[in-house]
Amino acid sequence: MQILSIQSSVAYGHVGNSAAVFPLQRLGHEVWPVITVHFSNHTGYGAWRGPLLAPADVADVIAGIEDRGVLGQADAVLSGYQGDPAVGAVVLDAVAKVKAANPDAVYCCDPVMGDVGRGMFVRPGIPEFMRDTVVPAADVVTPNHFELDFLAGTETRTVAEVLAAVDVVRDRGPRQVLVTSVLHDEVPEGSLEVVAVSDEGAWAVTTPLLPIAPNGCGDVTAALYLAHLTTTGSPEAALVRTTSTVFAILEATIAAGTREIQLVAAQDAIADPPARFEARRLR
C-alpha cells in the first residue's frame, strides 16, 4: 500500500508524521510524508523551535508529487492535527486529487481537537471546521471519546449512547469509525475501551488503563488502524491488531521511563501484532 501522509513533523520524539511513518513502513507500506510543521519537539513540552509551513508551501510539495504523475498510485491519504483551516483546505484538495486519479483510495482523518480533562486545545474555529468540512469528506475517522461527543453534538455515558453518536458521525460521510479512550458507565474500573464501527457491525476491545498518556499515541493509532483495515478488510481484525500494538508500545514506554513513545523498541509488536486482546461484538 502507498500512503500520502500530511501531518506535522518533529525532530525529537514521535508525533504526527514522526509517529505515523515508521509504523507504516515497519508494516511494509510505502509512505509519502508531507509535513505541515517542522518543530524541534512536540508542543506538550511548552517550548519548541522550528517553522510552521505556509499552506502554499504544503500545497507546492503535493503539486510536486502530482507532477511525477503518481497520485493515482496512492491507496490512501492520512491526516492528523490541522492547526489552520487553510492547511485543512490543502489536505482536502489533495484528497480530491488522489480520489480523482484513484477512486478506490480512502481518506483517513484523525480529527485532533481535544481530550477529556484538557478540553479543546486547538485554535477557535478548528473544531467546527473539522466537524462540518473535514470529517464529512473522510472515509475513516479516529476520534477519541471527547472528540466523538463534540462531532455528534452529545454527551455519551453508555455503550448505546456511544454507538448512537458514532451513527450520527457516520451519517455525515465516514463509514468507518474508530473511537479511542472510551470510558462509559459499563467499562470496568481501571480499564478503557476502543470501539470500531462499520457497515458490517460494531466491536469493542477492553484494555487495562495504563498510568501514562504520552503524546503521539493517537497518531500511531490512526496510522495502524488505516493500515490494518485496508490490508485485512476487517474492522474487527484491525481493531484487535491496533489496540494490541499500541498497548505494547505503551508498555515499552513505561519500562523505559521516558516521555516519548518507544516506537523503535516496540517495533516487533508493530510488525507482528501480538494476540493480546479479543474483540467483542456490540451489534
C-alpha positions as CSV (number, residue, x, y, z in Angstrom):
1,M,0.0,0.0,0.0
2,Q,1.1,3.6,-0.7
3,I,0.0,6.3,1.7
4,L,0.2,10.1,1.3
5,S,0.5,11.3,4.9
6,I,0.0,15.0,5.5
7,Q,1.0,15.8,9.1
8,S,3.3,17.7,11.4
9,S,6.9,16.6,12.0
10,V,9.3,16.8,14.9
11,A,13.0,16.2,15.1
12,Y,12.9,14.9,18.7
13,G,10.2,12.4,19.7
14,H,7.2,10.9,17.9
15,V,4.1,12.9,17.0
16,G,2.4,13.5,13.6
17,N,4.4,12.0,10.7
18,S,7.2,11.4,13.1
19,A,4.9,8.9,14.8
20,A,3.0,7.5,11.8
21,V,5.6,7.0,9.1
22,F,7.8,4.4,10.9
23,P,5.0,2.1,12.0
24,L,3.6,2.1,8.5
25,Q,6.9,1.4,7.0
26,R,7.5,-1.4,9.5
27,L,4.3,-3.0,8.3
28,G,5.7,-2.9,4.7
29,H,3.9,0.1,3.3
30,E,5.3,3.0,1.3
31,V,4.7,6.4,2.8
32,W,4.9,9.8,1.1
33,P,5.3,12.1,4.1
34,V,4.3,15.8,3.6
35,I,5.0,17.9,6.6
36,T,2.9,20.9,7.8
37,V,5.3,22.0,10.5
38,H,8.9,21.0,11.4
39,F,9.4,21.6,15.1
40,S,12.2,20.6,17.4
41,N,9.8,18.7,19.6
42,H,6.0,18.4,20.3
43,T,4.3,21.4,21.9
44,G,3.4,19.4,25.0
45,Y,6.8,20.5,26.4
46,G,5.6,24.1,26.4
47,A,8.5,25.3,24.3
48,W,9.7,24.4,20.9
49,R,11.5,25.8,17.9
50,G,11.1,25.5,14.1
51,P,8.9,26.6,11.3
52,L,5.2,26.4,10.7
53,L,5.0,25.8,6.9
54,A,2.7,28.1,4.9
55,P,-0.3,26.4,3.4
56,A,1.0,27.4,-0.1
57,D,4.3,25.6,0.6
58,V,2.5,22.4,1.7
59,A,0.4,22.6,-1.5
60,D,3.5,23.1,-3.5
61,V,5.0,19.9,-2.2
62,I,1.9,18.0,-3.1
63,A,1.9,19.6,-6.5
64,G,5.4,18.3,-7.0
65,I,4.2,14.8,-6.2
66,E,1.4,15.3,-8.7
67,D,4.0,16.4,-11.3
68,R,5.5,13.0,-11.0
69,G,2.2,11.5,-12.2
70,V,1.9,9.2,-9.2
71,L,-1.1,10.5,-7.2
72,G,-3.2,7.7,-8.8
73,Q,-0.9,5.2,-7.2
74,A,-1.8,6.3,-3.7
75,D,-4.1,3.9,-1.9
76,A,-4.8,6.2,1.0
77,V,-4.4,9.7,2.4
78,L,-3.8,10.1,6.1
79,S,-4.1,13.4,8.1
80,G,-3.9,14.4,11.7
81,Y,-3.7,17.7,13.6
82,Q,-4.8,20.6,11.4
83,G,-4.0,23.9,13.1
84,D,-5.3,26.1,10.3
85,P,-8.3,25.8,8.1
86,A,-6.1,26.9,5.2
87,V,-4.0,23.7,5.8
88,G,-7.2,21.7,6.0
89,A,-8.2,23.0,2.6
90,V,-4.9,21.9,1.2
91,V,-5.4,18.4,2.7
92,L,-8.9,18.2,1.2
93,D,-7.7,19.3,-2.2
94,A,-5.1,16.6,-2.1
95,V,-7.7,14.0,-1.1
96,A,-9.9,15.2,-4.1
97,K,-6.9,14.9,-6.5
98,V,-6.0,11.4,-5.2
99,K,-9.5,10.1,-5.4
100,A,-10.0,11.6,-8.9
101,A,-6.9,9.6,-10.0
102,N,-7.8,6.5,-8.0
103,P,-11.5,6.2,-7.0
104,D,-10.6,3.3,-4.7
105,A,-8.3,5.4,-2.5
106,V,-9.5,6.1,1.0
107,Y,-9.1,9.2,3.3
108,C,-8.4,8.5,7.0
109,C,-8.7,11.6,9.2
110,D,-7.7,11.7,12.9
111,P,-9.8,14.7,13.9
112,V,-7.5,16.1,16.6
113,M,-9.2,18.7,18.6
114,G,-9.2,18.0,22.4
115,D,-9.4,15.4,25.1
116,V,-11.1,14.7,28.5
117,G,-9.6,16.9,31.2
118,R,-8.0,19.3,28.7
119,G,-11.0,20.4,26.7
120,M,-10.3,21.8,23.2
121,F,-6.7,22.6,22.6
122,V,-6.9,23.8,19.0
123,R,-7.5,27.3,17.8
124,P,-11.0,28.7,17.9
125,G,-12.9,27.7,14.7
126,I,-10.9,24.5,14.1
127,P,-13.4,22.1,15.9
128,E,-16.3,23.4,13.8
129,F,-14.1,23.2,10.6
130,M,-13.3,19.6,11.4
131,R,-16.9,18.7,12.2
132,D,-18.5,20.5,9.3
133,T,-15.9,20.2,6.5
134,V,-13.2,17.7,7.1
135,V,-14.9,14.8,8.7
136,P,-17.7,14.5,6.1
137,A,-15.0,14.2,3.4
138,A,-13.3,11.2,5.2
139,D,-13.9,7.5,4.7
140,V,-12.3,6.6,8.1
141,V,-12.2,8.8,11.2
142,T,-10.4,8.0,14.5
143,P,-11.7,10.4,17.2
144,N,-11.2,9.9,20.9
145,H,-14.3,9.8,23.1
146,F,-14.2,13.5,23.8
147,E,-13.9,14.3,20.1
148,L,-16.7,11.9,19.2
149,D,-19.1,13.7,21.6
150,F,-18.3,17.0,20.0
151,L,-18.7,15.7,16.5
152,A,-22.1,14.2,17.4
153,G,-23.2,17.1,19.5
154,T,-24.0,15.0,22.5
155,E,-22.6,13.6,25.7
156,T,-22.3,9.8,25.9
157,R,-22.3,7.7,29.1
158,T,-23.4,4.3,27.9
159,V,-22.4,1.9,25.1
160,A,-25.7,2.5,23.4
161,E,-25.1,6.3,23.5
162,V,-21.6,5.9,22.1
163,L,-22.9,3.8,19.2
164,A,-25.7,6.3,18.6
165,A,-23.1,9.1,18.5
166,V,-21.0,7.1,16.1
167,D,-24.0,6.7,13.8
168,V,-24.5,10.5,13.8
169,V,-21.0,10.9,12.5
170,R,-21.3,8.1,10.0
171,D,-24.4,9.5,8.6
172,R,-22.4,12.6,7.6
173,G,-19.9,10.6,5.4
174,P,-17.3,8.4,7.0
175,R,-18.4,4.8,7.1
176,Q,-15.5,3.5,9.3
177,V,-15.1,5.0,12.7
178,L,-12.6,4.0,15.4
179,V,-13.2,5.7,18.8
180,T,-10.3,5.6,21.3
181,S,-10.1,6.2,25.0
182,V,-13.8,5.3,25.5
183,L,-15.0,5.5,29.1
184,H,-18.7,4.8,29.7
185,D,-20.7,3.5,32.6
186,E,-20.2,-0.1,31.8
187,V,-16.4,0.0,31.4
188,P,-14.8,-1.9,34.3
189,E,-12.8,0.2,36.8
190,G,-9.2,0.5,35.7
191,S,-10.0,-0.1,32.1
192,L,-10.9,1.7,28.9
193,E,-12.3,0.6,25.6
194,V,-11.6,1.2,21.9
195,V,-14.7,0.8,19.6
196,A,-14.8,0.2,15.9
197,V,-17.9,0.7,13.8
198,S,-18.6,0.0,10.2
199,D,-21.5,-1.1,7.9
200,E,-20.7,-4.7,9.0
201,G,-21.2,-4.1,12.7
202,A,-19.6,-2.7,15.9
203,W,-16.9,-4.2,18.1
204,A,-15.1,-3.2,21.3
205,V,-11.8,-4.1,22.9
206,T,-11.3,-3.6,26.6
207,T,-7.7,-2.9,27.8
208,P,-6.2,-2.0,31.2
209,L,-5.9,1.7,31.8
210,L,-2.2,2.3,32.0
211,P,-0.7,5.2,34.1
212,I,0.6,7.0,31.1
213,A,-0.8,9.3,28.4
214,P,2.1,10.3,26.1
215,N,1.8,12.5,23.0
216,G,1.7,10.7,19.7
217,C,-0.4,7.7,20.6
218,G,-3.4,8.9,18.6
219,D,-1.2,9.5,15.5
220,V,0.2,5.9,15.8
221,T,-3.3,4.5,16.3
222,A,-4.8,6.2,13.2
223,A,-1.9,5.0,11.1
224,L,-2.1,1.5,12.3
225,Y,-5.9,1.2,12.0
226,L,-5.8,2.6,8.5
227,A,-3.1,0.0,7.5
228,H,-4.8,-3.0,9.1
229,L,-8.2,-2.0,8.0
230,T,-7.1,-1.7,4.4
231,T,-5.0,-4.8,4.3
232,T,-7.4,-7.1,6.2
233,G,-10.7,-5.6,5.1
234,S,-12.0,-6.4,8.6
235,P,-12.7,-3.7,11.2
236,E,-12.7,-6.3,13.9
237,A,-9.2,-7.6,13.0
238,A,-7.9,-4.1,12.5
239,L,-9.2,-3.1,16.0
240,V,-7.6,-6.1,17.7
241,R,-4.2,-5.6,15.9
242,T,-4.2,-1.9,16.5
243,T,-5.0,-2.0,20.2
244,S,-2.6,-4.8,20.9
245,T,0.3,-3.0,19.2
246,V,-0.5,0.4,20.9
247,F,-0.7,-1.3,24.3
248,A,2.7,-2.9,23.6
249,I,4.2,0.5,22.7
250,L,2.8,2.0,25.9
251,E,4.3,-0.9,28.0
252,A,7.7,-0.4,26.4
253,T,7.4,3.4,27.1
254,I,6.6,2.7,30.8
255,A,9.5,0.2,31.0
256,A,11.9,2.8,29.5
257,G,10.7,5.5,31.9
258,T,10.5,8.0,29.0
259,R,8.1,10.7,28.0
260,E,8.4,9.8,24.3
261,I,6.7,6.7,23.0
262,Q,9.1,3.9,22.3
263,L,8.3,3.0,18.7
264,V,11.7,1.6,17.9
265,A,11.9,-0.5,21.0
266,A,8.4,-1.9,20.2
267,Q,8.9,-2.4,16.5
268,D,8.5,-6.2,16.7
269,A,5.0,-5.6,18.1
270,I,4.3,-3.2,15.2
271,A,5.4,-5.6,12.5
272,D,3.8,-8.6,14.1
273,P,0.9,-7.5,16.4
274,P,0.7,-9.8,19.5
275,A,-2.6,-11.6,20.1
276,R,-3.1,-9.6,23.3
277,F,-6.8,-8.8,23.2
278,E,-10.1,-10.1,21.8
279,A,-12.9,-8.0,20.4
280,R,-16.5,-8.5,21.5
281,R,-19.3,-7.7,19.1
282,L,-21.6,-4.9,20.2
283,R,-24.1,-5.2,17.4
